[in-house]
Amino acid sequence: MNPPDNEPDPRFTLANERTYLTWLSTSLALSAGGVAMAAVSADVFVPWMRTVLAVVLVSLSALAAAMAYPRWRRVQRALRSSAPLPPPALAPLFGYGVAAVAVLALILILLSR
């Protein structure tokens, strides 16, 4: 077992950094989606539903951005100490959250036609 603070293989460190940056870009995309949802014309979706969908997307965005660095730090610490990597605890939340927004948006699109 490597001693604590041992330099991990640079490829793993760089992969961890790319994952961190991907969480941030995902956060930006979710935020843009939330703003776009809030700006949708009132005749497309029921106004309260637009607001709900926008709030869910922007909330997921804030959560992704807020959790990106702590996740990077936990993974980096595990890499340096040759410990098991922490599980991606928030990944299911983001997957199901975005899927729920997409399904609701699809239903509302179909009902508005």
C-alpha positions as CSV (number, residue, x, y, z in Angstrom):
1,M,0.0,0.0,0.0
2,N,1.3,3.5,-0.9
3,P,2.0,5.9,2.0
4,P,-0.4,8.8,2.3
5,D,0.3,11.8,-0.1
6,N,2.0,9.5,-2.6
7,E,1.8,11.0,-6.1
8,P,-0.8,8.9,-8.1
9,D,-0.3,8.1,-11.8
10,P,-0.8,11.5,-13.6
11,R,-3.3,9.9,-15.9
12,F,-5.6,9.2,-12.9
13,T,-5.2,12.8,-11.6
14,L,-6.0,14.2,-15.1
15,A,-9.0,11.9,-15.5
16,N,-10.2,13.1,-12.1
17,E,-9.8,16.7,-13.2
18,R,-11.7,16.1,-16.5
19,T,-14.5,14.6,-14.4
20,Y,-14.6,17.7,-12.2
21,L,-14.7,19.9,-15.3
22,T,-17.5,17.8,-16.8
23,W,-19.6,18.2,-13.6
24,L,-19.1,22.0,-14.0
25,S,-20.1,21.9,-17.7
26,T,-23.1,19.8,-16.8
27,S,-24.0,22.4,-14.2
28,L,-23.9,25.1,-16.8
29,A,-26.0,23.1,-19.2
30,L,-28.6,22.4,-16.5
31,S,-28.7,26.1,-15.6
32,A,-29.1,27.1,-19.2
33,G,-31.9,24.6,-19.5
34,G,-33.6,26.0,-16.5
35,V,-33.4,29.5,-17.7
36,A,-34.7,28.4,-21.2
37,M,-37.6,26.6,-19.5
38,A,-38.5,29.7,-17.5
39,A,-38.4,31.7,-20.8
40,V,-40.7,29.4,-22.7
41,S,-43.9,31.0,-24.0
42,A,-46.9,30.9,-21.7
43,D,-49.0,29.2,-24.4
44,V,-46.7,26.2,-24.5
45,F,-46.7,25.0,-20.9
46,V,-48.9,25.8,-17.9
47,P,-47.0,28.6,-16.2
48,W,-46.7,26.9,-12.8
49,M,-45.3,23.7,-14.5
50,R,-42.7,25.8,-16.4
51,T,-41.7,27.3,-13.1
52,V,-41.4,23.8,-11.4
53,L,-39.3,22.5,-14.3
54,A,-37.1,25.5,-14.3
55,V,-36.6,25.4,-10.5
56,V,-35.7,21.6,-10.7
57,L,-33.2,22.2,-13.5
58,V,-31.5,25.2,-11.8
59,S,-31.5,23.4,-8.4
60,L,-29.8,20.4,-10.0
61,S,-27.3,22.9,-11.6
62,A,-26.5,24.4,-8.2
63,L,-26.1,21.0,-6.6
64,A,-23.8,19.8,-9.4
65,A,-21.6,22.9,-9.1
66,A,-21.5,22.8,-5.3
67,M,-20.6,19.1,-5.2
68,A,-18.0,19.0,-8.0
69,Y,-15.0,20.2,-6.0
70,P,-15.7,18.1,-2.8
71,R,-16.1,15.0,-5.1
72,W,-12.8,15.9,-6.9
73,R,-11.1,16.3,-3.5
74,R,-12.4,12.9,-2.1
75,V,-11.3,11.1,-5.3
76,Q,-7.9,12.8,-5.2
77,R,-7.4,11.8,-1.6
78,A,-8.4,8.2,-2.4
79,L,-5.9,8.1,-5.3
80,R,-3.1,9.4,-3.1
81,S,-3.7,6.9,-0.4
82,S,-4.5,4.0,-2.7
83,A,-7.9,3.7,-1.1
84,P,-11.1,2.6,-2.9
85,L,-12.7,5.4,-4.8
86,P,-15.9,7.0,-3.2
87,P,-19.1,6.0,-4.9
88,P,-20.8,8.6,-7.2
89,A,-23.6,9.2,-4.7
90,L,-25.2,12.1,-6.6
91,A,-25.1,10.5,-10.1
92,P,-28.5,8.7,-9.7
93,L,-30.1,11.9,-8.5
94,F,-28.9,13.8,-11.5
95,G,-29.9,11.0,-13.9
96,Y,-33.4,10.6,-12.5
97,G,-33.9,14.3,-12.0
98,V,-33.1,15.1,-15.7
99,A,-35.1,12.1,-16.8
100,A,-38.1,13.3,-14.8
101,V,-37.9,16.8,-16.3
102,A,-37.6,15.4,-19.8
103,V,-40.6,13.1,-19.3
104,L,-42.7,15.9,-17.9
105,A,-41.7,18.3,-20.7
106,L,-42.5,15.7,-23.3
107,I,-45.9,15.1,-21.8
108,L,-46.6,18.8,-21.7
109,I,-45.5,19.2,-25.3
110,L,-47.8,16.4,-26.4
111,L,-50.7,17.8,-24.4
112,S,-50.3,21.3,-25.8
113,R,-50.7,20.1,-29.4
